[in-house]
Amino acid sequence: MSGEGSAGRERKAQNNFMLRMWVIDQLGPIAEDLDWSPEALATHTLFELSLTPHQARALGGHWAELSIDQISELRRHKNLTAHVERLAAHLQPSALRDQLLEWAQARRYLP
C-alpha cells in the first residue's frame, strides 16, 4: 500500500506509535531518548487527534447514523489510540495520563 496521502500518514503514525509502545513495554522507557519516552509518546498521540474523547464518544454512540467520512474519522481515532491504556500504565498520575485514560474509555464506543 502506498505511503502517500493522509491514509499513508495515518498508517505511519499508527505503526510508529505501536512500535514505540512495544519498545517501552518490552525494554522500558529510555529517559534520554524522546522516541522511547512515555510522556513524549503520549504527547505525540494526543497531537494527532482532531477530536476530544468527549466528542468521539458522543459521535461513537450513534456511529451507524453518521456519514462514511465521519465513521472513517472515528476509525482513525480508534486506530491511533490503540495503545493508550498500556501507555497510561507507564505514566505517573497527571493531566496527560488522565487524557489517555479518557481516550481508553472513549475507544469502547468507536466503530
Stockholm file with secondary structure:
# STOCKHOLM 1.0

chainA/1-111         MSGEGSAGRERKAQNNFMLRMWVIDQLGPIAEDLDWSPEALATHTLFELSLTPHQARALGGHWAELSIDQISELRRHKNLTAHVERLAAHLQPSALRDQLLEWAQARRYLP
#=GR chainA/1-111 SS CCCCHHHHHHHHHHHHHHHHHHHHHHHCCCTTCGGGCHHHHHHHHHHHCSSCHHHHHHHHTTGGGSCHHHHHHHHHHHHHTTTHHHHHTTSCSSHHHHHHHHHHHHHTTCC
#=GC SS_cons         CCCCHHHHHHHHHHHHHHHHHHHHHHHCCCTTCGGGCHHHHHHHHHHHCSSCHHHHHHHHTTGGGSCHHHHHHHHHHHHHTTTHHHHHTTSCSSHHHHHHHHHHHHHTTCC
//
